[in-house]
Amino acid sequence: MCGCGQRHAAGERTPFDVGRAELTTGRRTLLKAGGGVAISTAALAAAAGPAAAARERRRVYVLVVDGCLPEEISEAQTPHLFDLMVTGKRFAKAQSMPIMETIPNHVMMMTGVRPDRSGVPANAIYDRRTRQVRDLDRPADLRADTIIQRLNRRGLRTGTVLSKEYLYGIFGARATARWEPAPIIPVSGHAPDEFTISAAMAMVEDVDPHLMFVNLGDIDRYGHTDLTGPSGVKLLRRLALAKTDAYVGRFVELLKARGTWQHSMLIVLADHSMDWSRPERVVSLAGPIDDDPFLRGRVQIADNGGADLLYWTGPTSRRPEAVRRMVRIAQGQPGVLSAHDRRARWLRLGPEAGDVVAFCRAGWRFSDPDPLTSNPLPGNHGHPATRPIPFFVSGGHPRLQRRAASPLVAQTVDVAPTVARFFDVTGRPRGGWDGRARI
């Protein structure tokens, strides 16, 4: 699911709340940028001085056009993004990775490893320790090292400009400079792209990070709530695409005006795409699961829009039988594409993803536990229909290819090793990268 509704116990402080409190009490230094944008800079002073930072002229900007479909980037609809794509190196077969949701794929971008190694398989999980379904939005949820931290250790400056509260939460204070998203739209939990791109431009001018990670959330948020999506009209979606494209154009013009473009690599991709369903095309597994006496009261479900994660809470010795029953029941529901034992090697989701993973068909969505109220959104992702994404590498650095099209299947997990190669970082995560450098 989109994650628009944050899942926290009553009275619990979210990472966003904590960050806001730290800013208010002065525990983090504030860098006041243009337009009243506040950028937290906890470690900036420590990172700004080393000789390595002064010598390094290369810059990388990772722009995530959240929820964008490959075919939505066209000369007529998104001219700035289209120009970056055709003048750079594009990957027409690019893919999001399971679960095709925002948090895990942003984590894969910055870690270069799959969820079984990062601990972040989905937006929403059932936390066995606290016995609640919640978003993975805490810094401690992310257990793997990031390319952000690798560059920090080299004395380079890093920055995050993430429009969504839960992304701000999970990446925490890893970057030497980070923007606290604001103003936040109620319910959606994100800051509009107008403010996000202003913050990114302010950070370029006032901090000049060597690596900047930016999430532009409007296309995704408009897509979730676009009632014209199932018909193919997608009025709100088209509006968001045009606006976000113009903001990207402004950002690139700033880099060129500053003379930064000629030393830069710009990676543009989506974390997942989007699929739309009619109101009646809803799958709810809670009822059928509860109809089974063996499973009744012993299964928790974390709804991720196009994917359901099922957790057996009964005796461990009965898990094999529970998994067989959950898979059989899920596969028998209209609108379900497939159901799998989470331990299937190709999924690589890790224990945080529970015991069974179910994917819906294109044009359907999960709504659990309540089929009417849990997920009323027409636009969803998380299932295989939302795997195709745009992915291209542009920029002015002479090392980059121009007007090239690759037949290779690029993936979100390829971003970190690509950044590492660009900066000539020789170290790898323990066990190596799961992704591949694409330059």
C-alpha angles and dihedrals in degrees: 000000000000094000090230091142111060114224110220134138115258111283094007115140114234123218087254090056091049092050092050091050091051091052092048095049094045097243087134125045116246123221107201109216134183118304094021093292114159119210119189112225108183096156101020096106091053093048100042098069110055118107090235091067093048093051097044112092097168118106132190126198119188109196116189113198092199116227097358122155118222093238091054090073104084139142092250100044105031107017097169095050090043092054092050090050099049095041093049134043115295132194110207093185097052119147144199114225131235123310089037093212136122104254100045094045094049087050091050090051093056100036102038090218135103125253095263086067101036099044091231112107102151145358093259128032137167106252105217092195097055094026095229139110108245144157119263093241104130125101090232090057089071107073101171128086115254133217084241091064093042091057091044089058089055089057095254125138120248132187139190124203103179120170097202126077095223092051090050086051102049097045090048117171096336094118121068088233128026136174120227104223113244148202093030118206108229116251094006092067095212141104117240117257091247090067095036094055090045088055091048092051091047090051091051091052100042104030104018096202119202089223123029123183114199130184118195106195107180098091090054096044095046089047094054093056100034105122090190091060098093090054093052094242095106097181097171091043093054091050091052092048092053094048095046091048090055091050091052088051090054091050093052091047089055091053091050093047091052093049089242097116095076090060096041142099117202118198113194120186145131127246091222137333129242140256129192130216134192117244094259096049096088129136120203118180097181094083098046091045091051090050089067109084091209093055100033111124092358102086130076122194128208108199115215099173100247093026136047121205113206122202124196109216098179128093114320090230089063095050097101092055091044092052092050091051095045092050092048094048094046093048090052095060121098111250096027113123098189145332126211143186101256090230091069103130096228093058095057093186103138130221093298087074093065127226108304131032119201125190125198127223123258109281094029136089139196121242113185141208091359117035092206106040111019096076116007094158117121093207119066144154139187096096129093093265087069096050099098113089139168114256125173139151119220138155141113101271111122091229092069126091119245127219093353130149119201124206090205123110105246118195137194089253089064095071099082096049089046091054090045092053092047091054092040092241105170100187121092134195115273102275092024133261119313088204132057133235110254100201 
